[in-house]
Amino acid sequence: MDVVVVESPAKAKTINKYLGDNYVVLASYGHVRDLPSKDGSVLPDEDFAMTYVTDDQSAKRVKAIAEAIRGGDHLYLATDPDREGEAISWHVMKALEDDHGFHDIHAKRVVFNEITKRAVLEGINNPRDLDMDLINAQQARRALDYLVGFTLSPVLWRKLPGAKSAGRVQSVALRLICEREIEIEAFKPREYWTVEVDFRTANNATLIGRLTHLNGMKLDRFSIVNEEAAEIAKRTLKAGDFAIGGVETKPTLRNPAPPFTTSTLQQEASRKLGYGAQRTMRLAQKLYEGFDIGGETTGLITYMRTDGVSMAAEAITACRYTIGQEFGGDYLPAEQRTYRSKAKNAQEAHEAIRPTEFSRLPRDMAAFLDDEQRKLYDLIWKRAMASQMGSARLSRTTIEIETNDGSAKLRATGTVVDFPGFLKLYEEGQDEKKDSDEDRRLPKVNKGEGLTNEKVRPEQHFTEPPPRYSEATLVKKLEELGIGRPSTYASILAVLQDRNYVLLNRKRFVPEDKGRLVTAFLESYFHRYVEYDFTADLEGLLDSISAGEVNWKTVLQDFWRDFSRAVDGTAELRVREVLDKVNDLLAPHLYPDAGMNRTCPVCKKGSLDLRGGRNGFFLACDAYPDCRYTRA
């Protein structure tokens, strides 16, 4: 009897069916050991010795594995196919050694990217040894997170009363949100005007042109800055006789996006389905673990924590076959498409997220899935299919319109889809609406053709501040900066909300005062550790550990040497000193209407200052106790 260990009980049941009665498959339920949440779990002075503990529930599961092994022949460690999964397998082995005396056990690592019978049997037939480089990279990440969390958080508690915690990656994400809010608050809208004219062509069709030149001057966005200037332009246009000055049509190709990575799946599920990152990953986990289809439980998608954008050769072949069957040969390019990730620090060790069988059409799977699962599977299937479909062929047309005396020129632009290609199935969502006339349909006109001026329409506009981050755009930004990993994005967003550092309002992140204060403190006293490049470079070092290029203890030593000095440098800081500095940094936010004048609105003598108390931060008059004015 052989023993197989996986992470989830749902997978255990499915894989046991695939392997048959000669195997017993047990679940670890994720990590069986972890660093306890107390001082001393990582000891920098003892070569970063790490003390792991097994909680009571995990101990019972390890005991069950140990009992199964006593009567077994081989142990196969089949946890998830990533850095975290490799570490879980190692921890299972160490727990068996330390707690149950299995020092000479014959164990092998097994990986599969999808929960299908073919993939599981192939994995079991091709076992390997545990990869200590991957394991050490995970240990280094865990040690770094511990050292930052359990060293920096107490500093926050002492120096910034009411703050809850700081984290190596969460603090950087919080800084992004806070900096965007500062940009929004500092933004001053600018007025500008556009002028459009509704024309009637010789064939009685409507053509809309936008003013681009006036009295020999090319107009930019801010050339017409007020209503008076817009009215002058309007009078010129109303008096003019117009004709077509030229028509130019350029053919162009639009190519499909690659299949989903973890981050792009989270982004697109947010845009198109309104799902948060955690919800998306929970649904994807279920699609990965599988459903009973035709009497056999099978996974519908490949492993969902990945930054790879490629698909296996056999998957591409199956995808292209399904494209031909469903859409015909016109939608199938002559050669298969290949992709490489543009994300900083992408590991690309795994395939992109794709259906395990392209022949399982979303409409056929609907009977086995609930509504949320069906929508996500449909999104994954369409994105992967579209990635191998033909390019969309478009014609982009520009029509130049001018007055006979040359006093004004206008332009109309539009795009016609000559062949939809992949757009017949799927079009990537947009984070923000774009002000564009590209999709406007244009009538057929010829150079020199006269036009009838029906209406001149000046329109007032104001520039808008940069938008707050949504879950989709924040994940996209973190990935662009090389911060975090596919497995961490959802938890980063959750922690920021759980700590009440940010609020999700209308699906946009708004920093709470507590979050802004924490960010101001960290930027003042631990600036290096919330720098984007520093955090991304550290991610790169963890990848180098995975590749066996860097010693993990060296990375920890280099980090701790400078970080501990920064912590020691705050030892003599007084709370009042910290609050005064944060008070100055956040003055535009704390006193938006007062400017530099912080005079108490009640006594008119004292000044308002930031104070910290048991229930958080507040503003108070410094003339206390004579004046008891406070403001939350």
C-alpha positions in Angstrom: 0.0 0.0 0.0 1.4 3.4 -1.0 0.5 6.6 0.8 -0.2 9.9 -1.0 -0.4 13.3 0.8 -2.3 16.2 -0.8 -3.4 19.5 0.7 -7.2 19.4 0.5 -9.7 16.6 1.4 -11.6 17.2 -1.8 -8.5 16.5 -3.8 -7.7 13.4 -1.7 -11.1 11.8 -2.5 -10.8 12.5 -6.2 -7.1 11.3 -6.5 -7.8 8.2 -4.5 -10.4 7.2 -7.1 -7.9 7.8 -9.9 -5.2 5.7 -8.2 -7.3 2.8 -7.0 -7.2 0.5 -3.9 -3.4 0.1 -3.8 -3.1 3.7 -2.6 -4.4 5.6 0.4 -4.7 9.4 -0.1 -4.7 11.7 2.9 -5.0 15.5 3.3 -2.7 17.7 5.2 -5.2 20.6 5.1 -2.5 23.0 4.1 0.5 23.7 6.4 1.1 21.3 9.2 3.7 23.5 10.9 4.2 27.2 11.2 6.1 29.8 13.2 4.3 30.6 16.5 3.1 34.1 16.9 5.5 35.1 19.6 9.0 36.5 20.1 11.8 34.0 19.4 10.4 32.0 16.6 13.2 33.3 14.3 16.6 33.9 16.0 18.9 36.1 13.9 21.7 35.6 16.4 21.6 31.9 16.0 21.9 31.8 12.2 18.2 32.5 11.8 17.2 29.3 13.5 13.4 28.9 13.0 11.2 27.1 15.6 8.1 25.5 14.0 5.2 24.2 16.0 2.3 21.8 15.0 -1.1 22.8 16.3 -3.5 20.2 17.7 -5.5 19.7 14.5 -2.4 19.4 12.3 -0.9 16.9 14.8 -3.9 14.6 14.4 -3.5 14.8 10.6 0.2 14.0 10.8 -0.5 11.1 13.1 -3.0 9.7 10.6 -0.3 9.9 7.9 2.2 8.2 10.2 -0.2 5.4 10.9 -0.8 4.9 7.2 2.9 4.8 6.5 3.6 2.1 9.0 1.8 -0.4 6.8 2.8 1.3 3.5 5.5 0.9 0.9 6.1 4.4 -0.4 5.2 8.0 0.6 4.3 10.4 -2.2 4.1 14.0 -1.3 1.6 15.6 -3.8 0.9 19.0 -2.4 0.4 22.0 -4.7 2.9 22.5 -7.5 4.4 25.8 -6.2 6.9 27.1 -3.7 4.3 27.0 -0.9 3.3 23.4 -1.8 7.0 22.3 -1.8 7.4 23.7 1.7 4.2 22.0 2.9 5.6 18.6 1.7 8.9 19.3 3.5 7.0 20.2 6.7 5.0 17.0 6.5 8.3 15.1 6.3 9.9 17.0 9.2 6.8 16.5 11.4 7.0 12.7 10.6 10.6 12.7 11.6 10.5 14.8 14.7 7.2 13.7 16.1 6.9 10.1 15.0 10.5 8.9 14.5 10.4 8.3 10.7 14.0 9.1 9.9 14.6 6.6 7.0 11.3 6.9 5.2 11.4 6.6 1.4 9.5 9.7 0.3 9.1 11.2 -3.2 7.7 14.5 -4.4 4.9 14.3 -7.0 3.5 17.3 -8.9 0.6 17.7 -11.3 -0.8 20.9 -12.8 -4.4 19.7 -13.0 -6.7 17.2 -11.2 -7.3 14.8 -14.1 -6.7 11.1 -14.2 -4.1 11.4 -16.9 -2.2 14.2 -15.1 -2.3 12.4 -11.7 -1.1 9.1 -13.1 1.7 10.8 -15.1 2.8 12.6 -11.9 2.9 9.4 -9.8 4.9 7.7 -12.6 7.5 10.5 -12.6 8.3 11.3 -8.9 11.4 13.4 -7.9 13.2 14.4 -4.7 12.1 17.4 -2.7 13.5 20.7 -4.1 15.4 22.3 -1.2 15.9 25.5 -3.1 12.2 26.0 -3.4 11.8 25.1 0.3 14.5 27.5 1.4 12.9 30.3 -0.7 9.6 29.8 1.2 11.4 29.6 4.5 13.2 32.9 3.7 9.9 34.6 2.8 8.3 33.3 6.0 11.3 34.5 8.1 11.3 37.9 6.4 7.5 38.4 7.0 7.9 37.3 10.6 10.9 39.5 11.3 9.2 42.6 9.8 5.8 41.8 11.5 7.1 40.9 14.9 9.8 43.6 15.1 8.1 46.5 13.4 4.5 46.1 14.8 5.6 46.6 18.4 7.4 49.7 17.4 4.1 51.0 15.9 2.2 50.1 19.0 4.6 52.0 21.2 5.2 55.0 19.0 1.9 55.4 17.3 -0.9 54.5 19.7 -3.9 52.8 18.0 -1.9 51.4 15.0 -2.3 47.6 14.7 0.4 46.1 12.6 2.9 46.5 9.7 3.8 43.9 7.1 6.6 43.6 4.6 4.3 43.7 1.5 1.0 45.0 3.0 2.7 48.3 4.0 3.9 48.8 0.5 0.4 48.2 -0.9 -1.0 50.6 1.7 1.5 53.2 0.6 0.2 53.0 -3.0 -3.3 53.6 -1.8 -2.3 56.5 0.4 -0.2 58.2 -2.3 -3.0 58.0 -4.8 -5.3 59.7 -2.3 -2.7 62.5 -1.8 -2.6 62.9 -5.6 -6.4 63.2 -5.7 -6.5 65.7 -2.8 -3.8 67.9 -4.5 -5.5 67.8 -7.9 -6.8 71.0 -9.3 -9.3 70.6 -12.1 -8.7 72.5 -15.3 -11.5 73.7 -17.5 -11.3 73.1 -21.2 -13.8 73.0 -24.1 -14.3 71.0 -27.2 -16.4 71.9 -30.2 -18.1 69.4 -32.4 -20.2 69.9 -35.5 -23.1 67.7 -36.8 -22.9 67.6 -40.6 -25.3 66.1 -43.1 -23.6 64.4 -46.1 -24.8 64.4 -49.7 -26.3 60.9 -49.0 -28.2 62.3 -46.0 -26.0 60.6 -43.5 -24.8 62.1 -40.2 -21.1 62.9 -39.8 -19.7 64.4 -36.5 -16.4 66.2 -36.7 -14.3 67.7 -33.8 -12.5 71.0 -34.2 -8.7 70.5 -34.5 -7.5 73.8 -36.2 -8.8 77.3 -35.9 -7.5 80.4 -37.7 -4.3 78.5 -38.7 -3.5 77.3 -35.2 -3.5 73.6 -34.3 -5.6 73.1 -31.1 -4.4 71.1 -28.1 -6.5 70.1 -25.2 -6.3 73.5 -23.4 -6.5 75.8 -26.4 -10.1 76.6 -25.7 -10.2 77.3 -22.0 -13.5 79.0 -21.4 -17.0 79.7 -22.7 -16.0 82.9 -24.3 -13.3 81.3 -26.4 -15.8 78.4 -27.3 -18.4 80.9 -28.5 -15.8 82.6 -30.8 -15.0 79.3 -32.3 -18.7 78.5 -32.6 -19.4 81.7 -34.6 -16.5 80.9 -37.0 -17.9 77.4 -37.6 -21.5 78.6 -38.1 -20.3 81.0 -40.8 -18.2 78.5 -42.7 -18.9 76.4 -45.8 -17.5 72.9 -45.3 -16.2 70.1 -47.6 -14.3 66.8 -47.2 -10.6 67.6 -47.2 -9.4 64.0 -47.2 -10.2 60.4 -46.3 -7.6 58.0 -45.1 -8.2 54.4 -44.1 -5.4 52.3 -42.5 -5.8 48.6 -42.0 -4.6 47.3 -38.6 -4.5 44.1 -36.7 -5.5 43.5 -33.1 -4.0 40.5 -31.3 -5.5 38.6 -28.4 -4.3 38.7 -24.8 -2.5 35.7 -23.4 -4.3 33.2 -21.2 -4.9 34.1 -17.5 -2.3 34.3 -14.8 -3.5 34.6 -11.2 -3.3 38.4 -11.3 -5.0 38.9 -14.7 -7.7 36.5 -13.7 -8.3 38.5 -10.5 -8.3 41.7 -12.6 -10.7 40.5 -15.2 -13.1 38.8 -12.8 -13.2 42.1 -11.0 -13.9 44.1 -14.1 -16.4 41.8 -15.8 -18.0 39.8 -12.9 -17.6 42.2 -10.0 -15.8 39.5 -8.0 -13.2 40.4 -5.3 -9.8 38.7 -5.3 -10.6 36.3 -2.5 -13.9 35.3 -4.0 -12.3 34.7 -7.4 -9.6 32.5 -5.8 -12.2 30.5 -3.8 -14.2 29.8 -7.0 -11.0 29.0 -9.0 -9.9 26.5 -6.2 -13.2 24.7 -6.6 -12.9 24.6 -10.4 -9.4 23.2 -10.0 -10.4 20.5 -7.5 -13.2 19.4 -9.7 -16.7 18.1 -10.0 -18.5 14.8 -10.6 -18.9 14.8 -14.4 -20.2 11.6 -16.0 -19.6 9.5 -12.8 -15.9 10.7 -12.4 -14.7 13.7 -10.4 -12.4 15.8 -12.6 -10.8 19.2 -12.4 -12.0 21.8 -14.9 -9.0 24.2 -14.8 -5.3 24.0 -14.3 -3.6 25.2 -11.1 -4.7 28.8 -10.4 -1.7 30.2 -8.6 0.7 31.0 -11.5 2.4 33.9 -13.3 3.1 31.9 -16.4 1.3 32.8 -19.7 2.2 29.7 -21.8 0.1 26.6 -22.4 1.4 23.0 -22.8 1.8 21.9 -26.4 -1.0 19.3 -26.2 -3.3 21.9 -24.7 -2.6 24.3 -27.6 -3.3 21.4 -30.0 -6.7 20.7 -28.3 -7.5 24.4 -28.2 -6.8 24.9 -31.9 -9.0 21.8 -32.7 -11.9 23.2 -30.7 -11.5 26.6 -32.4 -11.8 24.9 -35.8 -14.8 22.9 -34.6 -16.7 25.8 -33.0 -15.7 28.7 -35.3 -14.3 27.3 -38.5 -10.9 27.5 -40.2 -11.0 31.3 -40.8 -10.6 31.9 -37.1 -7.6 29.6 -36.8 -4.2 31.3 -37.5 -1.7 29.4 -39.6 0.7 29.0 -36.6 0.1 28.6 -32.9 0.7 31.7 -30.7 3.3 31.8 -28.0 3.5 34.2 -25.1 6.0 35.5 -22.6 5.1 37.4 -19.4 5.7 41.1 -19.2 5.4 41.2 -15.4 8.5 42.1 -13.4 9.9 39.1 -11.5 7.6 36.6 -13.2 8.7 33.0 -12.5 6.7 31.4 -15.3 7.3 28.0 -13.8 3.8 26.8 -14.5 1.3 27.0 -17.3 -1.3 29.7 -17.5 -4.7 29.1 -16.1 -6.7 27.1 -18.8 -9.4 24.5 -19.1 -8.1 21.0 -18.6 -10.2 20.0 -21.6 -11.2 22.6 -24.2 -13.9 20.3 -25.4 -15.8 20.9 -22.1 -17.7 23.9 -23.5 -19.1 26.3 -20.9 -22.7 25.6 -22.0 -22.1 21.9 -21.4 -20.6 22.4 -18.0 -23.4 24.7 -16.8 -25.4 21.8 -15.4 -22.6 20.8 -13.0 -21.8 24.3 -11.7 -23.5 27.0 -9.7 -24.0 30.4 -11.3 -20.7 32.0 -9.9 -18.6 28.9 -10.9 -20.2 28.9 -14.3 -19.3 32.5 -14.9 -15.7 32.1 -13.9 -15.3 28.9 -15.9 -16.8 30.7 -18.9 -14.3 33.6 -18.5 -11.3 31.2 -18.2 -12.4 29.1 -21.2 -13.0 32.1 -23.4 -9.8 33.8 -22.5 -7.7 30.7 -23.2 -9.5 29.9 -26.4 -9.2 33.5 -27.7 -5.5 33.4 -27.0 -5.0 31.0 -29.9 -7.6 32.5 -32.3 -6.9 34.7 -35.3 -6.2 38.4 -35.1 -9.1 40.9 -35.5 -8.7 42.9 -38.8 -9.8 46.5 -38.4 -10.0 49.5 -40.7 -9.2 52.8 -38.9 -10.6 55.7 -40.9 -9.8 59.4 -40.5 -11.9 62.0 -42.3 -10.6 65.5 -42.5 -13.2 68.3 -42.9 -12.3 71.9 -43.6 -13.8 75.3 -44.5 -13.4 76.6 -48.0 -11.5 79.6 -46.7 -9.2 77.4 -44.5 -10.2 79.1 -41.2 -11.1 75.9 -39.5 -10.4 72.1 -39.8 -12.3 69.3 -38.1 -11.7 65.6 -37.9 -13.9 62.5 -37.6 -12.4 59.1 -36.7 -13.8 55.7 -36.5 -13.0 52.0 -36.7 -14.7 49.3 -38.7 -14.2 45.6 -37.8 -13.5 43.9 -41.2 -13.0 40.5 -39.5 -13.6 39.9 -35.8 -11.1 37.1 -35.2 -10.8 36.5 -31.5 -13.2 39.4 -30.8 -16.0 37.1 -31.9 -15.5 35.2 -28.6 -13.7 37.5 -26.1 -12.6 41.1 -25.5 -10.5 42.2 -22.6 -12.1 44.5 -20.1 -11.0 48.1 -19.4 -10.1 49.5 -16.0 -11.3 53.0 -16.9 -13.6 54.3 -19.6 -11.6 56.0 -22.4 -12.8 59.2 -24.0 -12.4 58.0 -27.6 -14.4 58.2 -30.9 -12.5 55.2 -32.2 -15.6 52.9 -32.3 -17.8 55.5 -34.0 -19.2 54.3 -37.3 -18.5 56.7 -40.2 -20.6 57.2 -43.4 -19.1 56.8 -46.9 -17.8 60.1 -48.2 -15.4 61.4 -50.9 -12.8 64.1 -51.0 -14.2 67.4 -52.1 -17.8 66.4 -51.2 -19.7 69.3 -49.7 -21.3 69.1 -46.3 -24.3 70.8 -44.6 -23.6 72.3 -41.2 -26.6 71.4 -39.1 -25.4 72.2 -35.5 -22.3 73.4 -33.7 -22.0 72.0 -30.2 -19.4 73.5 -27.8 -19.0 71.4 -24.6 -17.4 72.2 -21.3 -15.1 69.7 -19.7 -12.9 69.5 -16.6 -9.8 67.4 -16.1 -10.3 64.6 -13.6 -8.0 63.4 -10.9 -6.4 59.9 -11.1 -8.9 57.3 -10.0 -8.6 55.4 -6.8 -7.4 51.9 -7.0 -9.9 49.1 -7.4 -9.0 45.6 -6.5 -8.2 45.0 -10.2 -6.0 48.0 -10.7 -4.2 47.6 -7.4 -3.3 43.9 -8.2 -2.2 45.1 -11.7 0.0 47.8 -10.1 1.6 45.4 -7.6 2.4 43.0 -10.4 3.9 45.7 -12.6 6.1 46.7 -9.7 7.1 43.1 -9.0 5.7 43.2 -5.5 4.0 40.1 -4.0 3.3 36.8 -5.7 0.3 35.1 -7.2 -0.5 33.4 -4.0 -0.4 36.6 -1.9 -2.4 39.2 -3.8 -5.8 38.3 -2.3 -4.5 38.1 1.3 -2.7 41.5 1.0 -6.0 43.2 0.1 -7.9 41.3 2.8 -5.4 42.2 5.6 -5.5 46.0 4.7 -9.3 45.9 5.1 -9.2 43.7 8.2 -6.8 46.1 9.9 -9.2 49.0 9.1 -6.4 50.7 7.2 -8.5 51.0 4.0 -12.2 51.0 3.1 -13.6 49.6 0.0 -16.1 52.2 -1.2 -18.0 51.6 -4.5 -15.3 49.0 -5.3 -12.5 51.6 -4.8 -9.9 51.7 -2.0 -10.0 54.7 0.3 -7.4 55.0 3.0 -8.7 55.4 6.5 -7.0 57.9 8.8 -5.3 55.1 10.6 -3.8 53.8 7.4 -2.5 57.2 6.4 -0.9 57.7 9.8 0.8 54.3 9.6 2.1 55.1 6.1 3.3 58.5 7.2 5.2 56.9 10.2 6.8 54.2 8.0 7.8 56.7 5.3 9.4 58.9 8.0 11.3 56.3 10.0 11.5 53.1 7.8 11.4 54.7 4.3 13.7 52.1 2.7 11.3 49.3 3.7 8.3 50.8 2.0 10.1 51.6 -1.2 8.8 49.9 -4.2 12.1 49.0 -5.8 13.5 47.6 -2.5 10.4 45.3 -2.0 10.6 44.2 -5.7 14.3 43.5 -5.4 13.7 41.4 -2.3 11.2 39.4 -4.4 13.9 38.9 -7.0 16.3 37.6 -4.4 13.6 35.1 -3.2 13.4 33.9 -6.9 17.1 33.6 -7.0 17.0 31.4 -3.9 14.4 29.2 -5.7 16.8 28.9 -8.6 19.7 27.9 -6.4 21.6 31.1 -7.2 21.7 32.7 -3.8 22.1 31.3 -0.2 18.9 32.0 1.7 20.7 32.7 5.0 22.8 35.3 3.3 19.6 37.1 2.1 18.3 37.1 5.7 21.6 38.3 7.1 21.8 41.2 4.7 18.2 42.2 5.3 18.4 41.9 9.1 21.7 43.9 9.5 20.2 47.1 8.1 16.6 46.5 9.3 17.6 46.0 12.9 19.6 49.2 12.9 16.6 51.1 11.6 14.5 49.6 14.4 17.1 50.5 17.0 17.2 54.0 15.7 13.6 54.5 16.9 14.3 53.5 20.5 14.6 57.0 21.9 11.7 58.5 19.9 9.0 60.0 22.1 5.3 59.6 21.1 4.9 63.3 21.0 7.8 63.7 18.6 6.3 61.1 16.3 2.9 62.6 16.4 4.3 66.1 15.6 6.1 64.8 12.6 3.1 62.8 11.3 1.0 65.9 12.1 3.2 68.0 9.7 3.2 65.4 7.0 -0.5 65.0 7.0 -1.4 68.6 7.5 -3.1 69.0 4.1 -5.4 66.1 5.0 -5.9 66.8 8.7 -6.5 70.6 8.2 -7.9 70.8 4.6 -9.6 74.2 5.1 -7.1 75.8 7.5 -3.9 75.7 5.5 -1.1 76.6 7.9 -3.6 78.2 10.3 -4.5 75.5 12.9 -6.1 77.9 15.4 -8.7 76.2 17.6 -12.2 77.1 16.4 -13.5 77.3 20.0 -11.0 79.2 22.2 -9.3 81.0 19.3 -6.0 80.9 21.3 -4.7 77.3 21.2 -3.6 75.3 18.1 -4.9 72.0 16.9 -2.6 69.0 17.2 -2.7 65.3 16.5 -3.2 63.2 19.6 -3.3 59.4 20.2 -5.5 57.7 22.7 -6.8 54.3 23.6 -9.5 54.5 20.9 -7.3 55.8 18.1 -6.3 59.3 16.9 -8.0 62.6 17.2 -7.3 66.4 17.0 -7.3 68.4 20.1 -6.6 71.9 21.2 -3.1 72.3 22.8 -4.6 74.7 25.4 -6.0 71.8 27.3 -7.3 71.7 30.1 -8.4 75.3 29.6 -10.0 74.3 26.3 -11.4 70.8 25.8 -12.1 71.0 22.1 -11.5 67.7 20.2 -12.3 66.5 16.7 -12.2 62.8 15.6 
